[in-house]
Amino acid sequence: MSYLSRAPDREEAFRALYESAYADLLKFVQRRTEAANAEDVVAEAFLIVWRRISEAPTLQDDARAWVFGIARNLMLNARRGEQRRQALGVRLAEATAASHRPSHADLVSSRVDLGRAWALLSEVHQETLGLAIFEKLSAPQAAQVVGISPVAFRLRLARARRALRLLLDHFPQNESAVPAALPEKASTP
Protein backbone atom coordinates (compact mmCIF):
# COMPACT_ATOMS: atom_id res chain seq x y z
CA MET A 1 0.00 0.00 0.00
CA SER A 2 1.35 3.45 -0.84
CA TYR A 3 2.44 5.88 1.84
CA LEU A 4 0.40 8.91 0.84
CA SER A 5 -2.58 6.97 -0.45
CA ARG A 6 -3.37 5.96 3.15
CA ALA A 7 -3.91 9.63 4.07
CA PRO A 8 -7.55 10.63 3.62
CA ASP A 9 -6.83 14.23 2.62
CA ARG A 10 -4.12 16.68 1.73
CA GLU A 11 -3.62 17.88 5.31
CA GLU A 12 -3.21 14.35 6.63
CA ALA A 13 -0.74 13.47 3.85
CA PHE A 14 1.32 16.55 4.69
CA ARG A 15 1.23 15.80 8.41
CA ALA A 16 2.41 12.23 7.86
CA LEU A 17 5.28 13.37 5.62
CA TYR A 18 6.22 16.13 8.06
CA GLU A 19 6.35 13.77 11.03
CA SER A 20 8.41 11.18 9.20
CA ALA A 21 10.94 13.58 7.66
CA TYR A 22 11.30 16.66 9.88
CA ALA A 23 13.95 15.48 12.37
CA ASP A 24 16.16 13.87 9.74
CA LEU A 25 15.74 16.81 7.36
CA LEU A 26 16.76 19.26 10.08
CA LYS A 27 19.95 17.26 10.76
CA PHE A 28 20.62 17.07 7.01
CA VAL A 29 20.33 20.86 6.66
CA GLN A 30 22.32 21.60 9.83
CA ARG A 31 25.27 19.65 8.45
CA ARG A 32 25.22 21.70 5.24
CA THR A 33 24.46 25.22 6.39
CA GLU A 34 24.76 27.50 9.41
CA ALA A 35 22.83 26.20 12.40
CA ALA A 36 20.99 29.50 12.74
CA ASN A 37 19.55 29.13 9.23
CA ALA A 38 18.73 25.44 9.36
CA GLU A 39 15.22 25.75 10.80
CA ASP A 40 14.37 28.48 8.29
CA VAL A 41 15.47 26.27 5.40
CA VAL A 42 13.45 23.34 6.72
CA ALA A 43 10.39 25.54 7.23
CA GLU A 44 10.69 26.87 3.69
CA ALA A 45 11.10 23.34 2.37
CA PHE A 46 7.90 22.22 4.10
CA LEU A 47 6.09 25.27 2.78
CA ILE A 48 6.98 24.11 -0.72
CA VAL A 49 5.93 20.56 0.22
CA TRP A 50 2.56 21.91 1.39
CA ARG A 51 2.03 23.75 -1.88
CA ARG A 52 3.08 20.77 -3.98
CA ILE A 53 1.85 17.87 -1.84
CA SER A 54 -0.12 16.51 -4.79
CA GLU A 55 3.21 16.01 -6.63
CA ALA A 56 4.78 14.01 -3.78
CA PRO A 57 5.77 10.41 -4.52
CA THR A 58 3.39 7.89 -3.03
CA LEU A 59 6.00 5.67 -1.33
CA GLN A 60 7.32 6.86 2.05
CA ASP A 61 11.03 6.57 1.21
CA ASP A 62 10.54 8.31 -2.13
CA ALA A 63 8.51 11.09 -0.51
CA ARG A 64 11.23 11.65 2.11
CA ALA A 65 13.90 11.79 -0.60
CA TRP A 66 11.71 14.29 -2.49
CA VAL A 67 11.60 16.55 0.60
CA PHE A 68 15.38 16.26 1.01
CA GLY A 69 15.77 17.27 -2.65
CA ILE A 70 13.61 20.34 -2.09
CA ALA A 71 15.74 21.39 0.91
CA ARG A 72 18.94 20.77 -1.03
CA ASN A 73 17.71 22.96 -3.90
CA LEU A 74 16.80 25.73 -1.46
CA MET A 75 20.31 25.66 0.01
CA LEU A 76 21.89 25.68 -3.46
CA ASN A 77 19.72 28.61 -4.54
CA ALA A 78 20.63 30.51 -1.37
CA ARG A 79 24.33 29.81 -1.96
CA ARG A 80 24.12 30.96 -5.59
CA GLY A 81 22.25 34.08 -4.51
CA GLU A 82 24.92 34.88 -1.92
CA GLN A 83 27.66 34.35 -4.50
CA ARG A 84 25.87 36.73 -6.88
CA ARG A 85 25.50 39.35 -4.13
CA GLN A 86 29.18 39.03 -3.23
CA ALA A 87 30.21 39.26 -6.89
CA LEU A 88 28.03 42.33 -7.33
CA GLY A 89 29.52 43.87 -4.19
CA VAL A 90 33.03 43.25 -5.52
CA ARG A 91 32.15 44.72 -8.91
CA LEU A 92 30.56 47.78 -7.29
CA ALA A 93 33.55 48.25 -5.00
CA GLU A 94 35.96 47.96 -7.92
CA ALA A 95 33.92 50.36 -10.05
CA THR A 96 33.63 52.84 -7.19
CA ALA A 97 37.30 52.58 -6.35
CA ALA A 98 38.33 52.95 -9.99
CA SER A 99 36.06 55.91 -10.65
CA HIS A 100 36.68 57.74 -7.37
CA ARG A 101 40.31 56.99 -6.69
CA PRO A 102 42.22 60.07 -7.75
CA SER A 103 45.68 59.61 -9.12
CA HIS A 104 48.70 60.78 -7.18
CA ALA A 105 49.11 63.69 -9.60
CA ASP A 106 45.48 64.73 -9.02
CA LEU A 107 45.97 64.64 -5.25
CA VAL A 108 49.13 66.75 -5.49
CA SER A 109 47.41 69.18 -7.82
CA SER A 110 44.44 69.49 -5.47
CA ARG A 111 46.73 70.17 -2.53
CA VAL A 112 48.64 72.79 -4.46
CA ASP A 113 45.37 74.44 -5.55
CA LEU A 114 44.05 74.37 -1.99
CA GLY A 115 47.29 75.84 -0.66
CA ARG A 116 47.23 78.63 -3.25
CA ALA A 117 43.55 79.34 -2.58
CA TRP A 118 44.18 79.37 1.17
CA ALA A 119 46.95 81.91 0.75
CA LEU A 120 44.57 84.18 -1.20
CA LEU A 121 41.94 84.15 1.56
CA SER A 122 41.80 87.01 4.03
CA GLU A 123 43.16 86.43 7.52
CA VAL A 124 39.64 86.58 8.91
CA HIS A 125 38.47 83.84 6.53
CA GLN A 126 41.53 81.73 7.32
CA GLU A 127 40.97 82.10 11.05
CA THR A 128 37.24 81.31 10.73
CA LEU A 129 37.79 78.20 8.62
CA GLY A 130 40.67 77.12 10.85
CA LEU A 131 38.56 77.28 14.00
CA ALA A 132 35.69 75.37 12.40
CA ILE A 133 37.66 72.79 10.41
CA PHE A 134 41.03 72.28 12.04
CA GLU A 135 40.09 73.00 15.66
CA LYS A 136 36.62 71.44 15.24
CA LEU A 137 34.94 74.07 17.38
CA SER A 138 31.19 74.60 17.27
CA ALA A 139 29.88 78.02 16.25
CA PRO A 140 29.29 79.15 19.86
CA GLN A 141 32.75 77.97 20.91
CA ALA A 142 34.51 79.57 17.94
CA ALA A 143 32.47 82.78 18.42
CA GLN A 144 33.70 82.95 21.98
CA VAL A 145 37.30 82.59 20.79
CA VAL A 146 37.06 85.51 18.35
CA GLY A 147 34.75 87.57 20.57
CA ILE A 148 31.64 87.74 18.39
CA SER A 149 28.13 86.28 18.60
CA PRO A 150 27.47 82.74 17.35
CA VAL A 151 25.19 84.12 14.63
CA ALA A 152 27.93 86.46 13.42
CA PHE A 153 30.40 83.56 13.42
CA ARG A 154 28.06 81.36 11.36
CA LEU A 155 27.69 84.19 8.85
CA ARG A 156 31.44 84.67 8.73
CA LEU A 157 31.94 80.91 8.26
CA ALA A 158 29.46 80.81 5.38
CA ARG A 159 31.27 83.70 3.70
CA ALA A 160 34.67 82.08 4.22
CA ARG A 161 33.47 78.77 2.74
CA ARG A 162 31.96 80.56 -0.23
CA ALA A 163 35.20 82.49 -0.80
CA LEU A 164 37.30 79.31 -0.69
CA ARG A 165 34.87 77.48 -2.99
CA LEU A 166 34.96 80.36 -5.45
CA LEU A 167 38.74 80.34 -5.50
CA LEU A 168 38.90 76.57 -5.98
CA ASP A 169 36.20 76.47 -8.68
CA HIS A 170 37.62 79.32 -10.76
CA PHE A 171 41.29 78.96 -10.05
CA PRO A 172 43.37 80.33 -12.94
CA GLN A 173 45.96 78.15 -14.62
CA ASN A 174 48.88 80.42 -13.72
CA GLU A 175 49.39 82.75 -10.76
CA SER A 176 49.89 85.84 -12.88
CA ALA A 177 46.23 85.66 -13.91
CA VAL A 178 45.03 86.01 -10.29
CA PRO A 179 43.38 89.38 -9.79
CA ALA A 180 45.25 91.54 -7.33
CA ALA A 181 42.22 92.41 -5.22
CA LEU A 182 39.61 89.74 -4.66
CA PRO A 183 36.58 90.93 -2.70
CA GLU A 184 37.15 88.24 -0.06
CA LYS A 185 40.78 89.25 0.37
CA ALA A 186 40.04 92.95 0.60
CA SER A 187 37.07 92.78 2.97
CA THR A 188 37.10 91.67 6.56
CA PRO A 189 33.56 90.92 7.73
C-alpha positions as CSV (number, residue, x, y, z in Angstrom):
1,M,0.0,0.0,0.0
2,S,1.3,3.4,-0.8
3,Y,2.4,5.9,1.8
4,L,0.4,8.9,0.8
5,S,-2.6,7.0,-0.4
6,R,-3.4,6.0,3.2
7,A,-3.9,9.6,4.1
8,P,-7.5,10.6,3.6
9,D,-6.8,14.2,2.6
10,R,-4.1,16.7,1.7
11,E,-3.6,17.9,5.3
12,E,-3.2,14.3,6.6
13,A,-0.7,13.5,3.9
14,F,1.3,16.5,4.7
15,R,1.2,15.8,8.4
16,A,2.4,12.2,7.9
17,L,5.3,13.4,5.6
18,Y,6.2,16.1,8.1
19,E,6.3,13.8,11.0
20,S,8.4,11.2,9.2
21,A,10.9,13.6,7.7
22,Y,11.3,16.7,9.9
23,A,14.0,15.5,12.4
24,D,16.2,13.9,9.7
25,L,15.7,16.8,7.4
26,L,16.8,19.3,10.1
27,K,19.9,17.3,10.8
28,F,20.6,17.1,7.0
29,V,20.3,20.9,6.7
30,Q,22.3,21.6,9.8
31,R,25.3,19.6,8.5
32,R,25.2,21.7,5.2
33,T,24.5,25.2,6.4
34,E,24.8,27.5,9.4
35,A,22.8,26.2,12.4
36,A,21.0,29.5,12.7
37,N,19.6,29.1,9.2
38,A,18.7,25.4,9.4
39,E,15.2,25.7,10.8
40,D,14.4,28.5,8.3
41,V,15.5,26.3,5.4
42,V,13.5,23.3,6.7
43,A,10.4,25.5,7.2
44,E,10.7,26.9,3.7
45,A,11.1,23.3,2.4
46,F,7.9,22.2,4.1
47,L,6.1,25.3,2.8
48,I,7.0,24.1,-0.7
49,V,5.9,20.6,0.2
50,W,2.6,21.9,1.4
51,R,2.0,23.8,-1.9
52,R,3.1,20.8,-4.0
53,I,1.8,17.9,-1.8
54,S,-0.1,16.5,-4.8
55,E,3.2,16.0,-6.6
56,A,4.8,14.0,-3.8
57,P,5.8,10.4,-4.5
58,T,3.4,7.9,-3.0
59,L,6.0,5.7,-1.3
60,Q,7.3,6.9,2.0
61,D,11.0,6.6,1.2
62,D,10.5,8.3,-2.1
63,A,8.5,11.1,-0.5
64,R,11.2,11.6,2.1
65,A,13.9,11.8,-0.6
66,W,11.7,14.3,-2.5
67,V,11.6,16.6,0.6
68,F,15.4,16.3,1.0
69,G,15.8,17.3,-2.6
70,I,13.6,20.3,-2.1
71,A,15.7,21.4,0.9
72,R,18.9,20.8,-1.0
73,N,17.7,23.0,-3.9
74,L,16.8,25.7,-1.5
75,M,20.3,25.7,0.0
76,L,21.9,25.7,-3.5
77,N,19.7,28.6,-4.5
78,A,20.6,30.5,-1.4
79,R,24.3,29.8,-2.0
80,R,24.1,31.0,-5.6
81,G,22.2,34.1,-4.5
82,E,24.9,34.9,-1.9
83,Q,27.7,34.4,-4.5
84,R,25.9,36.7,-6.9
85,R,25.5,39.4,-4.1
86,Q,29.2,39.0,-3.2
87,A,30.2,39.3,-6.9
88,L,28.0,42.3,-7.3
89,G,29.5,43.9,-4.2
90,V,33.0,43.2,-5.5
91,R,32.1,44.7,-8.9
92,L,30.6,47.8,-7.3
93,A,33.5,48.2,-5.0
94,E,36.0,48.0,-7.9
95,A,33.9,50.4,-10.0
96,T,33.6,52.8,-7.2
97,A,37.3,52.6,-6.4
98,A,38.3,52.9,-10.0
99,S,36.1,55.9,-10.7
100,H,36.7,57.7,-7.4
101,R,40.3,57.0,-6.7
102,P,42.2,60.1,-7.8
103,S,45.7,59.6,-9.1
104,H,48.7,60.8,-7.2
105,A,49.1,63.7,-9.6
106,D,45.5,64.7,-9.0
107,L,46.0,64.6,-5.3
108,V,49.1,66.7,-5.5
109,S,47.4,69.2,-7.8
110,S,44.4,69.5,-5.5
111,R,46.7,70.2,-2.5
112,V,48.6,72.8,-4.5
113,D,45.4,74.4,-5.5
114,L,44.1,74.4,-2.0
115,G,47.3,75.8,-0.7
116,R,47.2,78.6,-3.2
117,A,43.5,79.3,-2.6
118,W,44.2,79.4,1.2
119,A,47.0,81.9,0.7
120,L,44.6,84.2,-1.2
121,L,41.9,84.1,1.6
122,S,41.8,87.0,4.0
123,E,43.2,86.4,7.5
124,V,39.6,86.6,8.9
125,H,38.5,83.8,6.5
126,Q,41.5,81.7,7.3
127,E,41.0,82.1,11.1
128,T,37.2,81.3,10.7
129,L,37.8,78.2,8.6
130,G,40.7,77.1,10.8
131,L,38.6,77.3,14.0
132,A,35.7,75.4,12.4
133,I,37.7,72.8,10.4
134,F,41.0,72.3,12.0
135,E,40.1,73.0,15.7
136,K,36.6,71.4,15.2
137,L,34.9,74.1,17.4
138,S,31.2,74.6,17.3
139,A,29.9,78.0,16.3
140,P,29.3,79.2,19.9
141,Q,32.8,78.0,20.9
142,A,34.5,79.6,17.9
143,A,32.5,82.8,18.4
144,Q,33.7,83.0,22.0
145,V,37.3,82.6,20.8
146,V,37.1,85.5,18.4
147,G,34.8,87.6,20.6
148,I,31.6,87.7,18.4
149,S,28.1,86.3,18.6
150,P,27.5,82.7,17.4
151,V,25.2,84.1,14.6
152,A,27.9,86.5,13.4
153,F,30.4,83.6,13.4
154,R,28.1,81.4,11.4
155,L,27.7,84.2,8.8
156,R,31.4,84.7,8.7
157,L,31.9,80.9,8.3
158,A,29.5,80.8,5.4
159,R,31.3,83.7,3.7
160,A,34.7,82.1,4.2
161,R,33.5,78.8,2.7
162,R,32.0,80.6,-0.2
163,A,35.2,82.5,-0.8
164,L,37.3,79.3,-0.7
165,R,34.9,77.5,-3.0
166,L,35.0,80.4,-5.4
167,L,38.7,80.3,-5.5
168,L,38.9,76.6,-6.0
169,D,36.2,76.5,-8.7
170,H,37.6,79.3,-10.8
171,F,41.3,79.0,-10.1
172,P,43.4,80.3,-12.9
173,Q,46.0,78.1,-14.6
174,N,48.9,80.4,-13.7
175,E,49.4,82.7,-10.8
176,S,49.9,85.8,-12.9
177,A,46.2,85.7,-13.9
178,V,45.0,86.0,-10.3
179,P,43.4,89.4,-9.8
180,A,45.3,91.5,-7.3
181,A,42.2,92.4,-5.2
182,L,39.6,89.7,-4.7
183,P,36.6,90.9,-2.7
184,E,37.2,88.2,-0.1
185,K,40.8,89.3,0.4
186,A,40.0,93.0,0.6
187,S,37.1,92.8,3.0
188,T,37.1,91.7,6.6
189,P,33.6,90.9,7.7
